[in-house]
Amino acid sequence: MLDYNTYIAEIQQISNSKSTYNDKLFELKKLLERLSREHTANETMQFPTLFSRLVFLAQKHQLPKQLEWQLQHLRVRAKEIRKKKEELIETEYRQHERALLNFLQTIIGNETVASGGVCFEPISSYSEKILRVQIQHIDKEKLEIECLVEKHPGTTVTVKYNVHPDNAALNSSVEQFWEGAQLNLIDFSINKNGHLIPKLIILEPDYLIDASAIAECFHDYCITPMHYFRNKFEHSKTVRTFC
């Protein structure tokens, strides 16, 4: 069982410390990461990033959209401030602190008071060449995928597939996608309806596939995944180097 009182005490300790607001925000993010990991420890799903953990927990606990945005904003702002070396002001720090406290109250069953915080206007264009998103819903009739954008908390985009000649070749792959999966959208354009049309989609980009191990499953005499397990038990062949 998670000790939520310990988390609250740590938040209070960070708040009362003499550290800069930048350092305090970094500590809040560490707490958010630890809380998210502990609260998903018994889940069968794998979560490659804090972004994916927060999306899952928001769905599991039916967090208000504003609170989910505030948590994602905390994650993004900590990264931005560390990269750009900005100076965080007290007002914004208190908003992030309040969001984390509201998150704690929610997952222990108390009423959430998601107040405060400013919201970004929806963005209509993207300067990134690669956009990381997480699938929220797949509409196979409209050939659309609704996704959350990792870099822009609270922003959803609609991805169109089966668009000739841009990505029609990806149809068979898209049929295997599932809600909650993460995607990298590469070399995309935006149509008149604001929908993204990527030319390439990478499924779960944080996971690597051992292509050699898969190739070993295909032989002239037999095609079976059991070859993969057989290779796991075989000793690797080493070549002695002569100098």
N, C-alpha and C positions, 0 to 999 in steps of 0.2 A: 504494500500500500504506500502511496506517495505521501511524503510529509509536506503538506502545503504550508504549514506554519513556518517551516524552515525557509521556504521560498519567500514568504512575506517578510520574514526577519531579514533575509539577505537584501531584498529590495529596499527596506528601510535603512539598512546599513550602507548601501551604495548611495542612497539619497543624502545621508548625513555625512558622508565622507567629504574630505577637502579636495578631492580630485576635480579635474575640469569636467565640464558637461560632456565633452567628447569621450573622455575615459569612462564616465558613468554610463553613457550610451553603449559603449563596447561591452561593459559588464552586463548591462541589461540583455544584450543580444546573446551573450554566453548563457545567461539564465534561461532565456527563451529556447535556445538550442537544447540545453540539458533537460528542461521540462518536456519538450516535444519528444526527445529520445526516450525518456522514461515512460511517457504516456503512450508510446507506440511499441514498447518493448515486447509485448505479447501478440502483436499483430503478425500475420503470416506474410503480409506484403513487405516489400523492400522499398526503402525511401532513400534515394541517392542524395537528396538535397533538403535543406530546411524548407525551401519553397514547397516541395511535395508533401512534407510532413504537415505543414500548416494547412494546406489545401485539404488533406485527408481529415485532420482534426476538426476543421471548420465544418466539413460535411457530416462527420460523425456526431458532433455536438450541436449541429444546426446553429452555428454562430451567426449573429446578425452580420449582414454584408459589410456594414461600417466597421465593426470590430475586426473582421477578417482583413479588411483593407488596412486598418491601423497596425495590425501585427506584421503584415507583409511590408508596410511602409517602414516600420522599425528595422526590419531586416535590410531593406534597400538603403535606407539613410545611413546606417552604420557603415555599410560598404562604401557609399559615396563619400562620406566624410573622411574615412581613412584614405581614400584614393585622392580626393581633391584637397584634403587638408583644410576643410572649412571649419569655422568656429560655431559650434552649436549654442543656441541661446536657451535660457532657462525655460521659457514658455514651451518651446518644442520638446525639450527633454521631459517636462511634466506630462505632456500629451502621450509620449511613448511609455512613461511610467504608469500612467492611468490605464493604458491599453493592456499592459501586461497584468496589472492587478485585476482588471475586468475578465481577462482570460482565465486567471486562476479561480475567480469566483464562479465562472461558468462551468468549468470542468469538475468543480466539487458540488455542483448542483444549485448554487445560489443564483439569484436574479442578476442578470448583467445590466449594468448601467453604462451603455456605450455612448458617452457624451464627449464633446470636444473634438478637436482635430479638424484640419482643413482637408478638402478634397481637391484632387487634380481634375481639370477638365479632360474629357475624353480626347485622346489623341487620334488624329486622322491620317498621320503619315509617320513613317518609321525611317530613321537614318541607318539602322543596323542592317548589315548584310545577312546576318543570321539572327533569327528570333526564337527564343526558347519559350515554349508554351506547355500547358498541361490540359489534356482533353477533359471537358466537362460533359459533353453530350455529342452523340453522333446521329445525324438525321440521314438515314440511307435513302429516303425518298427524295429529299431536296439535294442530296449529295453535298452535305455541309457538315463541318465539324466545329462545334463551339468550344473555344479554348480560353483559359486564363493566361495572361502574359506575365512571365516571371519578373521582368525588369520594370513593369509598370503596374504596381499593386492596384487591384480593383478593376483593371481593364480587361474586358473580354473582346475577343475577335472571332470572326467567322471565317473559316478556311473552306474554300471551294475546291472540290476534286472532280475528276472526270472531265476536265476542261481541255479540249483539243486546241493546240497541240502541246500545251504546257505540261500537264501532269496526268493525262489519260492513261499513260503506261503504268501509273502507280496504283491503279484500281485494285488489283489483286492483293497488293500489300495493305491498302487501307481497309480492306475487308477483315483483316486480322487485328486491327486496332481495337483498343478497349478504353472505357472511361477510366480516367486516372493516369493513363500513360503519358509520358513526357515526349515531346517532339522538338526537333530543331527544324524550323522552316528556312529554307535556303533559296536565295535568288527569287524572291517573290515580288509580285506586282499587286496593285490594288485596283479593283474594278470600280465602276461608277456607283455601285451600291456599298462600297467600303469593304468588300470582302477580299481576303488575301488569297492570291493564287500562286502557290509556290511551285517552282520547277523541280524541287527535290525535297523530300521529307525524310528525316532520319528518326527512326523509332528508338526510344530509350538510349540517347547518345552517351550516357555515362557508363554503359555496359559494353564490354568488348567481347567479340565473338572469336573463338579460336577456329579460324577457317581450316587450318591443317587438321585439327581433330575431327571436324565435320567431314572433310575430304576422305579421311581414313575409313569412314563408314561405307564408302562406295568402292566395291571391287568387282572384277569381271565375274567372279564365281558367286558372289553374294553381296546384297545390299542390306545392311542391318545396323541399327544403332548400337548393337552389342559390341561391335568393334571398338567403339569409344571406351567402353568399360574394360575390354580386354587390354587395351593399350595402357590403361591406368595401372595394371598389375605387372606389366612387362618392365624389365630393367632397361633403362635408356642405354643406347650404345654410345660409348665414348671412344673418341679417336685420340690415340697417343700422338703427341706432337714431338717431332725430333728437331733439335736445334743444331 
